[in-house]
Amino acid sequence: MLNNVAGKRGIGRMSKRKSPPEQSELVLSPTTARVIQLSAEIQATPPDDIEFMHTVLCQVGLPRKRTKETRFERNNGKASLLITAGEMYNDGHWEKLFVPYGTKPRLALFHISTEAIRTKSRTVAVGRTISEFMKRLNISQNGPSREAFRAQMNALCACEMKLGYGSRNLNARPVDEFDAWTKNLAKDSTIELSEKFWHELKENAVPLDPRALEGLQHSALALDIYTWLAHRLHRVRGSGERLTWSNLRLQFGQEYTDDKNFKKAFLIALRQVSAVYPDAKLEQVRTGLRLIASPPPVPRQTVVSFQKVIGSEA
């Protein structure tokens, strides 16, 4: 439930501009139509499955756009993420890569983290071909998209990652070994998570509704807001927590040039998030947002049932 989150613009409110006489129906974009459909499903039934993400990565995400620098830092209160671009050996030489960014490495991390928890193994199958893995993530498999996805996966698997929380520091590069999509099509390719990242993930995974991730997969900002609220809202106590737009921009808006542009983009993304996390309670106040205690997006009983299932499969 969102109380006046967008102020005069209003999250969930339609513009009152009149339609042309010949336009009798509102034409929705495919993305908006899919979000509405998934919102109805989420409100009607709990998820059949669960996806997971590390708690720190729910609070501080990857860059949303490509950065010129080879080092990226994002902070949120006590939580901090530092990513350094890695190198990958290819055709006889080491190639310097970029910091992974955008929706594709996020979607890959959701899937890989979830499969590791489900199978209780840090070695995760990622399909015999890159197209097969992209299909699992509901990503277009055309030629340019394949090449862009391969570059992002190389960057993700080669990067160095440090996670900080309070006084605790952890060197936790996500991937130890990446042997994916070679010419041997007889078996699945695999990604092996690092021991430290795998251990941390098992102890600090946040349950997420896969239908929500599907509805938001077009927007890195919307995915970041959703995972942050999934981690944060059920921990809110008392009358709520207030966050200023300046604080929110420090956490989410490094890619924006000023507060006004950030606020506009944030509220658009938050409208989409509220559709697929209908139990989320927020209120817009004069200087920012007030977070109100809310149920998590995945009911506790669903999480318990999932744990029993994977326990029985062990």
C-alpha positions as CSV (number, residue, x, y, z in Angstrom):
1,M,0.0,0.0,0.0
2,L,1.4,3.3,-1.0
3,N,0.2,6.5,0.7
4,N,0.7,9.6,-1.5
5,V,4.2,8.3,-2.5
6,A,4.3,10.3,-5.6
7,G,2.8,13.4,-4.2
8,K,0.9,15.4,-6.8
9,R,2.0,12.9,-9.5
10,G,0.6,10.0,-7.5
11,I,1.9,6.5,-7.8
12,G,-0.8,4.4,-9.4
13,R,-2.8,7.4,-10.6
14,M,-3.5,7.9,-14.2
15,S,-3.1,11.3,-16.0
16,K,-6.4,13.0,-16.7
17,R,-5.5,14.1,-20.2
18,K,-8.3,13.4,-22.5
19,S,-7.9,10.8,-25.2
20,P,-8.4,11.6,-28.8
21,P,-12.0,11.0,-30.0
22,E,-10.9,8.0,-32.1
23,Q,-9.0,6.4,-29.2
24,S,-11.6,4.5,-27.2
25,E,-9.2,2.2,-25.3
26,L,-6.0,2.8,-23.4
27,V,-3.1,1.1,-25.1
28,L,-0.6,-0.3,-22.7
29,S,3.1,-1.1,-23.5
30,P,4.0,-4.8,-23.3
31,T,6.0,-4.1,-20.1
32,T,3.2,-2.3,-18.3
33,A,0.7,-5.0,-19.4
34,R,3.0,-7.7,-18.0
35,V,3.5,-5.8,-14.7
36,I,-0.3,-5.5,-14.3
37,Q,-0.8,-9.2,-15.0
38,L,1.9,-10.3,-12.6
39,S,0.6,-7.8,-9.9
40,A,-2.8,-9.6,-10.1
41,E,-1.2,-13.0,-9.7
42,I,0.9,-11.9,-6.8
43,Q,-2.1,-10.4,-5.0
44,A,-4.1,-13.6,-5.6
45,T,-1.6,-16.3,-4.7
46,P,1.8,-16.8,-2.9
47,P,4.7,-17.8,-5.2
48,D,5.2,-21.4,-6.2
49,D,9.0,-20.9,-6.1
50,I,11.4,-18.5,-4.5
51,E,14.5,-16.7,-5.6
52,F,17.3,-15.4,-3.4
53,M,19.9,-12.6,-3.2
54,H,22.7,-11.9,-0.7
55,T,21.5,-9.4,1.9
56,V,24.2,-6.9,1.3
57,L,23.5,-6.9,-2.5
58,C,19.9,-6.2,-1.7
59,Q,21.0,-3.0,0.0
60,V,23.8,-1.9,-2.3
61,G,23.6,-3.0,-6.0
62,L,25.8,-3.1,-9.0
63,P,26.2,0.0,-11.2
64,R,23.2,0.5,-13.4
65,K,25.2,2.1,-16.3
66,R,28.6,1.4,-17.6
67,T,31.3,3.3,-15.7
68,K,34.5,4.7,-17.1
69,E,36.4,3.7,-13.9
70,T,37.4,0.1,-13.1
71,R,36.3,0.5,-9.5
72,F,32.8,1.1,-8.2
73,E,31.6,1.7,-4.7
74,R,28.0,2.0,-3.3
75,N,27.0,2.6,0.3
76,N,23.9,2.4,2.4
77,G,24.2,3.0,6.1
78,K,26.4,0.3,7.5
79,A,26.4,-1.7,4.3
80,S,29.0,-1.1,1.5
81,L,29.9,-2.8,-1.8
82,L,33.2,-2.3,-3.6
83,I,33.6,-3.9,-7.1
84,T,36.8,-3.9,-9.1
85,A,36.9,-4.9,-12.7
86,G,38.8,-8.1,-13.3
87,E,40.7,-9.7,-16.1
88,M,40.0,-12.9,-18.2
89,Y,42.5,-15.0,-20.1
90,N,41.4,-15.3,-23.7
91,D,43.2,-16.4,-26.9
92,G,46.7,-16.2,-25.4
93,H,46.4,-12.9,-23.5
94,W,44.7,-11.4,-20.4
95,E,41.9,-9.1,-21.3
96,K,41.0,-6.2,-19.0
97,L,37.2,-6.1,-18.5
98,F,34.7,-3.6,-17.2
99,V,32.6,-3.5,-14.0
100,P,29.4,-5.5,-14.6
101,Y,26.4,-3.3,-14.8
102,G,22.7,-3.1,-15.7
103,T,19.9,-5.7,-15.5
104,K,21.7,-8.7,-17.0
105,P,24.3,-9.5,-14.3
106,R,21.6,-8.9,-11.7
107,L,19.3,-11.4,-13.3
108,A,22.2,-13.9,-13.6
109,L,23.1,-13.4,-9.9
110,F,19.4,-14.0,-8.8
111,H,19.4,-17.3,-10.7
112,I,22.8,-18.5,-9.8
113,S,22.3,-17.7,-6.1
114,T,18.9,-19.4,-6.1
115,E,20.2,-22.5,-7.8
116,A,23.1,-22.7,-5.3
117,I,20.7,-22.6,-2.4
118,R,18.2,-25.0,-4.0
119,T,20.9,-27.6,-4.8
120,K,23.0,-26.9,-1.8
121,S,26.0,-26.7,-4.0
122,R,28.3,-23.8,-5.0
123,T,28.7,-25.4,-8.5
124,V,25.7,-24.2,-10.6
125,A,24.7,-25.5,-14.0
126,V,24.1,-22.7,-16.5
127,G,23.0,-24.6,-19.6
128,R,24.8,-26.2,-22.5
129,T,24.7,-23.0,-24.5
130,I,24.5,-19.3,-23.7
131,S,21.1,-19.1,-25.4
132,E,19.8,-21.8,-23.1
133,F,20.9,-19.9,-20.1
134,M,19.5,-16.6,-21.4
135,K,16.2,-18.4,-22.0
136,R,16.1,-19.4,-18.3
137,L,16.5,-15.8,-17.4
138,N,13.8,-14.7,-19.9
139,I,16.3,-12.6,-21.9
140,S,16.1,-12.2,-25.6
141,Q,18.5,-14.5,-27.4
142,N,19.2,-12.6,-30.6
143,G,22.8,-12.1,-31.8
144,P,23.6,-8.7,-30.4
145,S,21.9,-9.6,-27.1
146,R,24.0,-12.8,-26.8
147,E,27.2,-11.0,-27.3
148,A,26.3,-8.3,-24.8
149,F,25.2,-11.0,-22.3
150,R,28.4,-12.9,-22.7
151,A,30.5,-9.8,-22.1
152,Q,28.5,-9.1,-18.9
153,M,28.9,-12.7,-17.7
154,N,32.6,-12.5,-18.3
155,A,32.8,-9.2,-16.3
156,L,30.7,-10.6,-13.5
157,C,32.7,-13.8,-13.2
158,A,36.1,-12.0,-13.3
159,C,35.3,-9.1,-11.0
160,E,36.6,-8.7,-7.4
161,M,34.0,-7.9,-4.8
162,K,34.3,-6.7,-1.3
163,L,31.3,-6.6,1.1
164,G,31.3,-4.4,4.2
165,Y,28.8,-4.2,7.1
166,G,29.7,-2.1,10.1
167,S,33.2,-3.1,11.1
168,R,33.1,-6.4,9.2
169,N,34.9,-6.7,5.9
170,L,34.7,-9.6,3.5
171,N,36.6,-10.3,0.3
172,A,34.0,-12.2,-1.5
173,R,34.5,-12.4,-5.2
174,P,31.3,-14.1,-6.5
175,V,32.9,-16.7,-8.8
176,D,36.0,-19.0,-8.4
177,E,35.7,-20.9,-11.7
178,F,33.9,-20.0,-14.9
179,D,33.8,-22.8,-17.5
180,A,30.7,-21.9,-19.6
181,W,29.4,-22.5,-23.1
182,T,32.4,-24.2,-24.7
183,K,32.0,-26.4,-27.8
184,N,31.1,-29.5,-25.7
185,L,27.3,-29.5,-25.8
186,A,27.0,-32.9,-24.3
187,K,26.7,-31.5,-20.7
188,D,25.7,-28.3,-18.9
189,S,28.4,-25.7,-18.4
190,T,29.0,-24.6,-14.8
191,I,29.8,-21.6,-12.7
192,E,31.5,-22.3,-9.3
193,L,30.8,-19.7,-6.6
194,S,33.7,-18.8,-4.4
195,E,33.7,-20.5,-1.0
196,K,33.4,-17.2,0.9
197,F,30.5,-15.9,-1.2
198,W,28.7,-19.3,-1.0
199,H,29.1,-19.4,2.8
200,E,27.8,-15.8,3.1
201,L,24.9,-16.5,0.8
202,K,23.7,-19.5,2.8
203,E,23.7,-17.4,6.0
204,N,22.4,-14.2,4.6
205,A,20.0,-14.8,1.7
206,V,16.8,-12.7,1.2
207,P,13.8,-14.5,-0.3
208,L,12.3,-12.8,-3.3
209,D,9.2,-13.4,-5.5
210,P,10.3,-14.6,-9.0
211,R,7.2,-13.0,-10.5
212,A,8.2,-9.6,-9.2
213,L,11.7,-10.0,-10.6
214,E,10.2,-10.9,-14.0
215,G,8.0,-7.9,-14.0
216,L,10.9,-5.6,-13.1
217,Q,13.6,-7.1,-15.2
218,H,13.5,-4.2,-17.7
219,S,14.8,-1.8,-15.0
220,A,17.9,-2.1,-12.9
221,L,16.7,0.7,-10.6
222,A,13.3,-1.0,-10.1
223,L,15.1,-4.3,-9.3
224,D,17.3,-2.5,-6.8
225,I,14.4,-0.8,-5.1
226,Y,12.4,-4.1,-4.9
227,T,15.3,-6.1,-3.3
228,W,16.0,-3.2,-0.9
229,L,12.4,-3.0,0.3
230,A,12.2,-6.9,0.5
231,H,15.2,-6.7,2.9
232,R,14.2,-3.6,4.8
233,L,10.4,-3.2,5.3
234,H,9.8,-6.2,7.5
235,R,12.5,-4.9,9.8
236,V,11.0,-1.5,10.3
237,R,9.8,-0.9,13.9
238,G,7.5,1.6,15.6
239,S,6.1,4.5,13.7
240,G,8.4,4.0,10.7
241,E,11.7,5.3,9.4
242,R,12.2,8.5,7.4
243,L,14.7,8.8,4.6
244,T,15.5,12.0,2.8
245,W,15.8,12.3,-0.9
246,S,19.5,13.2,-0.4
247,N,20.0,9.9,1.5
248,L,18.2,7.9,-1.1
249,R,20.2,9.5,-3.9
250,L,23.5,8.5,-2.1
251,Q,22.2,4.9,-2.1
252,F,20.5,4.7,-5.4
253,G,21.3,7.8,-7.5
254,Q,25.0,7.9,-8.2
255,E,24.2,7.8,-11.9
256,Y,22.0,10.9,-11.7
257,T,23.2,14.5,-12.1
258,D,20.8,16.1,-9.6
259,D,18.2,15.4,-7.0
260,K,15.3,16.4,-9.2
261,N,16.1,13.9,-12.0
262,F,16.8,11.2,-9.4
263,K,13.5,11.8,-7.6
264,K,11.6,11.6,-10.9
265,A,13.2,8.3,-12.0
266,F,13.0,6.8,-8.5
267,L,9.2,7.5,-8.2
268,I,8.6,6.0,-11.6
269,A,10.5,2.8,-10.6
270,L,8.8,2.8,-7.2
271,R,5.3,2.8,-8.9
272,Q,6.3,-0.4,-10.7
273,V,7.7,-2.0,-7.6
274,S,4.6,-1.2,-5.6
275,A,2.6,-3.1,-8.2
276,V,4.5,-6.3,-7.7
277,Y,5.1,-5.8,-4.0
278,P,1.5,-4.8,-3.0
279,D,2.1,-5.3,0.7
280,A,4.8,-2.7,0.8
281,K,3.8,0.4,2.8
282,L,5.5,3.7,2.2
283,E,4.5,7.3,2.5
284,Q,5.9,10.4,0.8
285,V,6.7,13.1,3.2
286,R,8.0,16.6,2.5
287,T,11.7,15.7,2.4
288,G,11.6,12.1,1.2
289,L,9.9,8.8,2.2
290,R,8.7,7.2,5.3
291,L,9.0,3.4,5.5
292,I,6.3,1.6,7.4
293,A,6.5,-1.9,8.8
294,S,5.3,-4.3,6.1
295,P,5.1,-8.1,5.5
296,P,8.0,-9.5,3.4
297,P,7.2,-10.2,-0.2
298,V,7.5,-13.9,0.3
299,P,5.4,-15.2,3.3
300,R,7.3,-16.9,6.0
301,Q,5.3,-20.1,5.5
302,T,6.3,-20.3,1.9
303,V,10.0,-20.0,2.9
304,V,9.5,-22.8,5.4
305,S,7.9,-25.0,2.8
306,F,10.7,-24.3,0.4
307,Q,13.3,-25.2,3.0
308,K,11.5,-28.5,3.7
309,V,11.4,-29.4,0.0
310,I,15.1,-28.8,-0.6
311,G,15.8,-30.6,2.7
312,S,14.0,-33.7,1.5
313,E,15.8,-33.6,-1.8
314,A,19.2,-33.5,-0.1
